[in-house]
């Protein structure tokens, strides 16, 4: 991936996700105080249990998001979507990180440090409401994850996981079948059978470490069908 300039990064983030929902003055301040950072494939952005820190916005690339209840090992839940920000819990609660964020491929992010967030909040009480919006956007996404995981048929859960990954853009999805299984609560055998079925239907193509969705509409329709009929 070619390095992304500061100007291009600000343009991308101003058009997607959280920032476009904010007042112009606040959006400008977030961008002015944010630091552009680049991460290599496999490099962690933050770990579970790290001291409280600021928020991160995904400019380009892909990140894996692993979460867990207190005392449990984080498990892969989702892939980050360009324009989305995360890490807001530390600002709101002052507690250590509750999950792990890791670059899957070459990734560019904007980082708004915690001290910068505190300075902004000291001057403008609306800062709390703006940051809480990140939390609510994450909750909405997790509602979808929970809904998908409650589907009784493994192949429909797998289809749901694969369809959600199309939200990151029309690019090969850097997931192994084992990782798809974790996200869909399915065995490797179930994932292998489902991917073979979807490939034969012309909905995707796959290699050892990536999957390319070629017909997301068909995949979604299958995922949302009631298999009891």
C-alpha positions in Angstrom: 0.0 0.0 0.0 1.4 3.4 -1.0 1.8 5.8 2.0 -1.2 8.0 2.5 -0.5 11.8 2.9 -1.8 13.8 5.8 -4.1 15.7 3.5 -5.6 12.6 2.0 -6.0 11.0 5.4 -8.0 14.0 6.6 -10.1 13.9 3.5 -11.0 10.2 3.9 -11.9 10.6 7.6 -14.0 13.7 7.0 -16.1 11.8 4.6 -16.7 8.5 6.4 -17.8 7.2 9.8 -17.8 9.4 12.9 -16.3 12.7 11.9 -18.9 13.7 9.2 -21.6 13.6 12.0 -19.9 16.2 14.1 -19.9 20.1 13.9 -17.3 21.5 11.6 -15.4 23.2 14.4 -15.1 20.0 16.4 -14.1 17.9 13.4 -11.4 20.4 12.5 -10.0 20.3 16.1 -10.0 16.5 16.1 -8.0 16.4 12.8 -5.6 19.1 13.9 -4.7 17.3 17.1 -4.6 13.8 15.7 -1.3 12.0 14.8 -1.0 10.1 11.5 0.4 6.6 12.2 1.4 3.6 10.0 1.3 0.0 11.2 2.9 -3.1 9.6 0.9 -6.4 9.1 0.5 -8.1 12.4 1.6 -5.0 14.4 -0.6 -4.3 17.5 -2.2 -0.9 17.9 -3.0 -1.6 21.5 -3.3 -4.7 23.8 -5.9 -5.8 26.4 -5.0 -4.3 29.8 -2.8 -1.5 28.5 -3.2 1.8 30.4 -5.9 4.2 29.3 -5.2 5.9 26.1 -6.8 7.9 23.3 -8.9 7.0 20.3 -7.9 5.6 16.9 -9.5 6.1 13.5 -9.0 3.7 10.6 -7.9 5.6 7.5 -6.9 2.7 5.2 -6.0 -1.0 5.6 -7.7 -3.5 7.9 -7.6 -4.0 11.6 -8.8 -6.9 13.7 -10.9 -6.2 16.8 -10.7 -8.8 19.6 -12.9 -8.3 22.7 -13.7 -10.2 25.8 -15.5 -9.8 29.2 -13.3 -9.1 32.2 -11.0 -12.0 33.0 -11.4 -13.7 29.6 -9.1 -14.1 26.6 -10.0 -11.7 23.7 -11.5 -13.4 20.6 -11.7 -12.0 17.1 -15.1 -10.3 16.7 -14.9 -8.1 13.7 -12.7 -6.3 11.2 -12.5 -2.5 11.4 -14.2 -0.3 8.8 -12.4 2.7 7.3 -13.8 5.9 8.9 -14.6 4.2 12.2 -13.0 5.2 15.5 -12.4 3.1 18.6 -10.8 3.2 22.0 -13.4 5.6 23.4 -14.0 3.5 26.6 -10.7 4.7 28.1 -11.7 8.3 27.8 -15.2 7.6 29.3 -14.2 5.3 32.1 -10.4 5.9 32.7 -10.0 2.1 32.9 -7.4 0.1 30.9 -8.0 -1.2 27.4 -10.8 -3.8 27.3 -9.7 -5.4 24.0 -7.0 -5.7 21.3 -6.6 -3.8 18.1 -4.2 -5.2 15.5 -3.2 -4.3 11.9 -4.0 -7.2 9.5 -2.4 -5.6 6.5 -0.4 -2.4 6.1 -2.6 0.1 7.9 -2.8 3.8 8.4 -4.6 5.4 11.3 -5.2 8.7 13.0 -4.6 8.8 16.7 -6.1 11.4 19.0 -4.2 11.2 22.3 -6.0 11.1 25.7 -4.4 14.3 26.9 -5.6 16.1 23.8 -9.1 14.7 24.4 -9.0 16.0 28.0 -7.9 19.4 26.9 -10.8 19.6 24.4 -13.3 18.4 27.0 -12.1 21.0 29.5 -13.0 23.7 26.9 -16.1 22.2 25.5 -18.5 20.0 27.5 -20.0 18.7 24.3 -16.8 16.6 23.9 -18.4 13.9 26.1 -21.5 13.7 23.9 -19.4 13.6 20.7 -17.2 10.8 22.0 -20.2 8.9 23.3 -21.4 8.8 19.7 -18.5 6.5 18.9 -19.7 4.2 21.6 -23.2 4.1 20.2 -22.0 3.4 16.7 -20.0 0.5 18.1 -23.1 -0.8 20.0 -25.2 -0.7 16.8 -22.5 -2.8 15.0 -22.4 -5.3 17.9 -26.2 -5.6 17.8 -25.7 -6.9 14.2 -23.0 -9.3 15.4 -25.3 -10.7 18.2 -28.2 -11.0 15.8 -26.0 -12.9 13.3 -24.6 -15.3 16.0 -28.2 -16.2 17.1 -28.9 -17.8 13.7 -29.2 -21.6 14.3 -27.7 -22.7 11.0 -23.9 -22.5 10.8 -23.8 -21.8 7.1 -26.0 -18.7 7.6 -23.8 -17.5 10.4 -20.8 -17.9 8.1 -22.6 -16.1 5.3 -23.4 -13.2 7.7 -19.8 -12.9 8.8 -18.6 -12.9 5.2 -21.1 -10.3 4.2 -20.2 -8.0 7.1 -16.6 -8.0 5.8 -17.8 -6.4 2.5 -18.3 -3.2 4.6 -14.5 -2.7 4.5 -14.6 -2.3 0.7 -14.3 -4.4 -2.5 -11.0 -5.9 -1.7 -9.8 -9.5 -0.7 -10.7 -10.2 2.9 -7.5 -11.2 4.8 -9.1 -14.0 6.9 -8.3 -17.6 7.2 -11.1 -20.2 7.5 -10.2 -20.7 11.1 -10.7 -16.9 11.7 -14.0 -17.0 9.9 -15.0 -19.9 12.2 -14.1 -17.9 15.3 -16.2 -15.0 14.1 -19.2 -17.2 13.2 -18.9 -19.7 16.1 -18.5 -22.5 13.6 -16.1 -25.4 13.2 -13.4 -25.4 10.5 -15.3 -28.2 8.8 -18.4 -26.2 8.7 -16.6 -23.1 7.3 -14.9 -25.2 4.6 -18.2 -26.7 3.5 -19.9 -23.3 3.5 -17.2 -21.6 1.5 -17.2 -24.4 -1.0 -20.9 -24.0 -1.4 -20.7 -20.3 -1.8 -17.9 -20.6 -4.3 -19.8 -23.0 -6.4 -22.7 -20.6 -6.4 -20.5 -17.8 -7.7 -20.8 -15.7 -4.5 -17.0 -15.7 -3.7 -13.6 -16.9 -4.5 -11.0 -17.9 -2.0 -7.3 -18.7 -1.5 -5.5 -20.0 1.6 -5.4 -16.7 3.4 -8.0 -14.5 1.7 -11.6 -14.5 0.5 -13.1 -12.2 -2.2 -16.8 -11.6 -2.2 -18.1 -11.4 -5.8 -21.9 -11.3 -5.1 -22.5 -9.7 -1.7 -26.3 -9.3 -2.4 -26.8 -13.1 -2.9 -24.7 -13.8 0.2 -26.8 -11.4 2.3 -30.1 -12.8 1.0 -29.0 -16.3 1.9 -27.8 -15.2 5.3 -31.2 -13.6 6.1 -33.4 -16.4 4.8 -35.3 -18.4 7.4 -33.9 -21.8 7.1 -36.9 -23.4 8.9 -39.1 -22.9 5.8 
